Amino acid sequence: TTFAGTVNNTATEINSAKSTVKFLGTDEESFWFYVQYNNPSGNNFFLTLLDENGEEIYSGKFSDKVFTKRFSLSRFGEYKTISFVIESAKSQYKERFDVQFKQRSEEEVVIIKK
């Protein structure tokens, strides 16, 4: 079984003026993601991960001017969709990046002449 992750259905990396969410790949146990948020004012902001039901998987409050963080999610979780939500505590800034998980299986047929 092979797993594939896409961000917003089209790419493994999405950039905006302030933030980036990137799918880094998988290992035996986890899906890996990278999040960057440019916060030149150093104001507080929240990063929240939600599952497809809107249930919180992770939440953190940060104030880094250049925030970077790697996240891992279990490959064995039953996630269909997760969302990375970045929201400023003082301004109206809010971005949401949706990640869809699709499971694919591959079959290969080989004919060998002897």
C-alpha positions in Angstrom: 0.0 0.0 0.0 1.3 3.4 -0.9 0.2 6.7 0.8 0.1 10.1 -0.9 -0.5 13.5 0.7 -1.7 16.5 -1.2 -2.2 20.0 0.1 -5.3 21.7 -1.4 -5.7 18.8 -3.9 -2.9 20.1 -6.1 0.5 20.3 -4.6 2.7 19.2 -1.8 3.7 22.8 -0.9 1.5 25.8 -0.7 3.0 29.3 -0.1 1.2 32.5 0.6 2.7 35.9 1.4 3.1 35.0 5.1 3.0 31.3 5.4 4.0 27.9 3.9 2.8 24.4 4.6 4.8 21.7 2.9 4.5 17.9 2.9 7.9 16.5 3.5 7.2 12.8 3.0 6.8 9.7 5.1 8.8 7.3 7.1 7.7 3.9 8.5 5.4 5.5 11.1 4.7 9.1 10.2 3.6 11.7 7.7 5.9 14.7 8.0 4.9 18.4 7.4 6.8 21.7 7.6 5.1 24.9 8.6 6.6 28.4 8.3 5.0 31.7 9.2 6.5 35.1 8.7 5.5 37.3 11.7 7.6 40.5 11.4 5.7 42.2 14.2 6.4 39.4 16.7 2.8 39.4 17.8 1.2 36.3 19.3 -0.4 33.9 16.9 -1.9 30.5 17.1 -1.3 27.4 15.1 -3.9 24.7 15.3 -4.3 21.3 13.6 -7.8 20.1 13.2 -9.1 16.7 11.9 -11.9 16.3 9.4 -14.5 16.7 12.2 -13.0 20.0 13.4 -11.5 18.2 16.5 -8.3 19.7 17.7 -5.2 17.5 17.1 -2.7 20.2 18.2 -2.7 23.8 19.3 0.1 26.2 20.2 0.7 29.9 20.8 3.8 31.4 19.4 5.4 34.9 18.9 8.4 34.0 16.7 9.2 36.6 14.0 10.1 33.7 11.7 8.4 30.6 12.9 9.3 27.2 11.6 8.1 23.8 12.9 8.0 20.2 11.7 5.0 18.1 12.5 4.6 14.4 12.3 1.2 12.5 12.2 0.9 8.8 12.5 0.5 7.0 9.2 -1.8 4.6 11.1 -4.3 7.4 12.1 -7.6 7.3 10.3 -7.3 10.9 9.0 -9.0 11.7 5.8 -8.4 15.5 6.1 -6.5 17.7 8.5 -6.2 21.4 8.5 -3.4 23.7 9.6 -4.9 27.0 10.8 -2.7 30.0 11.5 -4.4 32.9 13.2 -3.0 36.1 14.5 -4.1 37.1 18.1 -4.3 40.8 17.3 -5.1 41.2 13.7 -7.6 39.8 11.3 -5.0 37.5 9.7 -6.2 33.9 9.4 -5.1 31.2 6.9 -6.2 27.6 6.6 -4.4 24.9 4.7 -6.4 21.7 4.2 -4.5 18.4 3.7 -6.2 15.4 2.2 -5.0 11.9 2.7 -5.8 9.4 0.0 -4.8 5.7 0.1 -3.8 4.1 -3.2 -2.7 0.6 -3.9 -0.6 -0.4 -6.9 -0.6 -3.7 -8.7 2.1 -4.6 -11.1 1.9 -7.3 -13.7 5.1 -8.6 -15.3 5.3 -11.1 -18.2 8.5 -12.9 -18.6 9.3 -14.9 -21.7 11.4 -18.1 -21.0 
